[in-house]
Amino acid sequence: MKRIICLVLALVMCLGLFAACGKTNPTNDPQNPTNNGGEVANPLAGTYDITMWVSEKEGVSDLFKTQIKAFMDANPGIVINAQIEGVSEADAGSKVIADVASAPDIYCFAQDQLARLVQAQGLTSLKGDMATALEAANDAGSVTAAKVAGEMFAFPLTSDNGYFMYYDKSILSDEDVLDLAAIVAKSEAANKKVRFALENAWYTAAFFFATGCHHNWTTDANGEFTSVDDTFNSDKGMIAMKGMQILAKSPCYESNADIFTDAGVVITGIWNANNAKNHFGDNLGVTDLPSFTVDGTEYHLGSYAGTKLMGVKPQTDAKKAAVLSKLAQWLTNEENQLARYNQFQWGPSNLAAQANDAVKSNESLAALRKQNEHSAVQGNIHAAWWDIAKVL
């Protein structure tokens, strides 16, 4: 019994010795900073004053504030004082380019502004594990939209920046909505408007894509445009112009597609889903764009398939830069994209969020997916092209 007790005591002493050898004084280990409880501290801990631009839509800023608070809860030690301003994604890029120095730390923008923002050095390049994770988490179109010369410069935010058709089912049948001429004839008979923003080249392109026209821009690693392959000015382009006249010459045509007054048809996107429901009520129909016929040949209207992105401005403080990128990744993750879908109907770019039952059953997003079969992925486009094209 004495020998057993001695062996046990010796074992206890050895274990105590090993434990003592394994301890590290937290105050003497600069590579492993700890808090007073002996736990590893967050190396990014600190207080950060940041500025942000998000959509100007009512309630968006409040939701982002809630999501930032959740980020702080998930990352103890990081305190973010965020000043958030509502600025349209369509205008954000131009405002940043005009004065990068005073631009916000994080901002949301439409993808066609990406190349110009890279030229202006208004975006932080995303590399390594973060870029790999973003590519894996988001759909191919949004990942492509976030790249210049193969390098990622932004965080995919949505995959819903495209257009389709809302219509009045009491005026148009399932057959009528397949053909532009039938839509025009029935709308004229009902004294209803067909609203399609043809003075805007983003929408005008629908007719040109239908006939096989394209415009593809090439940029270098600095975001500078180096070449363009544009076939709008062609025989196919002339067919597109003839197709456009089917609508443009009709008294039912109106170019403002953001109001629904007297409308039987509105060509727009999911951002107007609530306006469409309020206007059409129980007669609301949602589908892809129709076809038009020129000289006996039928052409299905095309469209742009676009995304919205979140960018981080380059920083001189490396820690703040790391926090901003970490925050932007958080704000564009599955959970937060779903939260914005649930509140504002924004279509997710995140693959897991797209697989959500509520997202899959959304009528507007279903129409957009159907239309995307006839769409052109919106890449980097020179700003001057929009002004040139709209004169068509």
N, C-alpha and C positions, 0 to 999 in steps of 0.2 A: 504493500500500500504506500509506504514511504517513497519507493522508487517511482510509482505512478504519479504521486503528487509532485515530485521533483521534475518529472518530464513535462507535466502540464504547466508548472510554473515557468520552466525554461521556454516552452512554446509561446506562452503569453508574452514573455520578455522579448522574444525574437520578433513577434508580430508588432509589438510596440516600437521596436527599433526600426523595422521596415517602414512603419507608418510615419515615424519621425523623419526618416530619410526622404520620404516622398513628399513632405510638406514644402511649400514654397512661400516665403514671406512675400505677400502681395505688394508690399511697398518697395521691394528690392528687385522686382521683375518687370522692367519697362516693356517687355514684349507681351505681357499678359496682364494688362491693367484690370484691377478689380474694384468693386465697391466695398463698403465697410462690412458687408455680409460675406465676403470671400468669393462672391460670384463674379464671373467675367463681365466687365462693363461693356456697354455698346461703344465701339470705337468712333461712331458717328454722333455720339451724344452731344447735345448742345442746343441752343436756341437759335432759330433761323427765321429771319424776316424775309418773306418771299412775296412776289407779286404774280398774279395769274390773270389771263384772259380766257374766259369760257363763253359759250353761247349766251347771247343776250336774252334768250327765251326765259319767260317768267319761271322761277323756281329752280333753274339750273344751278345758279350760284349757291343756293342753299343746300342742294344735294351734294355739291362738291365740298362744301364746308363740313358736312356730316362725314363724308368719305375721308377727308383729311384727318378728322378727329379719330376715326377708326384706325387710320394708319399710325397715328401717335400711340394709340392703345396697344397696337401690335408691335411697336418698336419703342419700348421704354427708354427714356433718356433723350429722345428726340422731341423737341418742342418746336412747333411750326406756327408762326404768326403770319397768316395768309391774308393778303389784301386782294380780293377777287373783284374783277370788273367784267361786265358783260359786253363783249365785242363780237360781232358776227364773224363766223369762220371765213366767210367770203371776203371780209375786209382785213382780217388780222395780218395776213402776209404782207400786204402793201404798207400797212402801218409800221410793222417791224422793220421792213426794208428802208423805210424813210428815216428811221432813227433807231438803229440797233442798240445804241448805248442806253437809251431810256426805255427800251422795250421790256416787257415783263419777263420774269424768269421762266415761266411755263405758259404756253399759249396753244390754243386749238386753231386749226386752219384746214382749208380744203386742199386736197392733194396736188392740184395743179400749180400751187404756189411753191412747191418744194424746191425746185431747181433754183429759183430766184433767191430763196432764203439761204440756200447753201452758198450761192454766189456772194451774198451779203455777209456771210459768216455769222448767220443768225441762229444756227442750229449746232448742237453737240453731236458728234459722230458716235454711234453705238457700236461697240465691238465685243468680242469675246463671248462669255457665257450669257450676257444679257441679250445680245443680238440673236444668239442661238435659241434662247428661250422664247423670244418674241416670234421668231420664224416658226417654231413648233406650235405655238399657241394660237396663231391667227391664220386666216385663210390666205391663199396664195395671192389673190388680187390685192389685198391690203398690204401684204409684205412687199410686193413689187412696187406699190405706190409709195412706200416709205424709203425707197432706195434711189440713190443717184450713182450711176456707174458701178452698180453692184454693192454699194456700201449703204448701210442703214443709217438714217438721220432722224427718224421720228418713230413714235409709238402708235400703232394702229388703234383708232378710237371707234370707228364705225365702218360698216360695209353696206351703207344704205343710200349713198349719194347718187341715185339714179332716178329715172322717171318712168311712169306708166299711166294708166288711164282710170279715172273715177268717172262714173256715168250714172244716168237716171234710167233704171230698169223699166220704168213706165213708158219711156219713149223709145228705147233701143232694146231689141231682142238679142238673144245669144248669137244669132246669125249676123245681125246688123253690126255688132261691135268688131266683126272681123274685117270690115271693109270701110275705108275712109270715105268713099263716095256715098255709101249708104248712111253713114253717120252724118254727113253733111246734109243729105236730102231729108232725113228724118228730123234733124235739128231745125232746119229751115221751116219745115211743115209745123213744128211745135213752137216756133218762134223762140227757140232757146239758143244760147251761145255755146260755141266750142272754143274753149280757152286753151291756147297753145302759144307759148312765148317765142314765136318765130323770129322776133327781132333780136333775140338772144342767141348767139352762135352755138351755145351749149345745147340748145334745143333744135336749132336749124340743122345741125349735123345729123339728126335722126334720118332725114330724107337721103342724105349722101351716103351714110353707112348702109342704108337699105339697098342701094344700087351697086355697092362694092367699092365705093371710094374710101380713101384712108388718108390720114396725115400722121406721120410718125417722126418724132424728133429725137435726135441723138445729142447727149450731153457728155462732157468730160467729167473727171473726178471733182472738179471745182464747181460743177453745176453750170458751166458755160455751154450754150447751145452751139454745136459744131456743124449740124446739117439737118435737113428736113426732106422727107419724102411725102409730098402732098399731091393727091390726084383729084381734088375737087374740081379743078378747071379742066374738064375732060368731057367726052361724050357721055360717060356715066353721070357726070355732074349735071349735064343738061337734062337727062332723064329725071334726076332728083328735083330740078327746078320745075319741071312740068308737073311732077307729083305734088309739089308744094302748092302750086296754083289751084289744085282741086279744093284746097281749104282756103287759101289766102284770098281768093277772089269772091268767096261766099260772104253774103251779109251776116252769116251766123258767126264769122270768125272774130275773135277778140284776142289780143296779145297778152293781156294781164291774166296770168294763171295763178295769182295769189289771192284773188277774190272770187267768190262763187255766185255773185248776183246774176240771176237770169241764166245760169249755166245748166246745160244738159250734159256737157262733157267738160272735164278739166284734165289736161295733161300736166301732171305734177308729181311730187314725191311724197314719201311717208310723213314729211314735216307738215303736210296739210291734211293728214288723216282725220283729225278731229273736226276740221272745217268741213271736210267732205261728209262726215257722218251727220253733222248738224244741218247741212244744206239738203242732202238727199234723203235723210231719214231711212225709213223702211225700204225705200226704192234704191238704196245705194248698191251700185255694182262696181267691182274692182277687177281689172284684168290687164293683160299686156297691151301693147300698142297694136293698131290695126295694120292692114296691108293697103297699098294703093296700086292701081293698074295704069300703065302707060303703054300705048301701042300693043295691047293684048298681052303684055307680060306683067305678072304680079310681083310686087316687092314688099316685104315685111319691114315696117319702120324699125330702124335701129335706135340706139341710144348710147349714152356713156354709162359705164359701170365705174362709179367712183367711190372714194372713201374720204373720211375725215381723219386727221392725224393730230397728235399732241407732240409738241416740240419743246425742247429744253434749250435755253440760251446758254452759250459758253460762259463759264465762270472763271474768275481768277482765284477763288478759294476752292481748293480741291475737295475739302470736306463738304462744302455746300453743294458742289457739283455732284458728288456722289449721292447726297441726300435727295437732290432734285430728280436725278435719274431713278432712284429707288422709289420715290413718290410717284413719278409718272408711270412707272411699271405697275405700281399698286392701283392707281386710278384707272388704268386701262385693262385690269385683269377681269377674269370671268365674272366674279361676284359684282363688281362695280359696273361692268357693262350691262349685266342683267338688271341692276337697280335702275339704270338710266332707260333701259327698254321698258321696264314696268311703269315708270313714271312719265316718260316722254315718247315712248315708242321708237327710240333710236335702235336701228338694226345693228346687232353686234358683229364685230369682225372676229371675235374670239370663237374658236371652233366649238368648244364645250358649251358656250352660251348659245350658239346657233342650234345646238342639238336639244335645247330646252323645249319642252312641249308647248309652252305658251308662245314662244318665238316661232316655232314651226307652224302653228295654227293661225298665225296672224295673216289676215287676208291681204293686207298691203304688201307685206314682205313676200308672201307667196306670189303675188303678181309681179313683184320686182324680180324674184328668182326666175319666173317664166320669161320675163322680158330680157333678162341677162343672157338668155340663149341667143339673142340677136344683138347683143351690145358689144361695144369696143371698150376694152380696159383703158381708162383715162390715165395716160402717163404724163410726163412733164411736157408742158406746152408753152411756147413763147408767148409772153403777154400780148405782143402786138397782133398775134394771130386772131385773137378774139375780136378785135376792132375791125380787122380786115374782113373776117368771115361774116360779121353781122350785116354788112351791106347787101348780102345776097337776098 
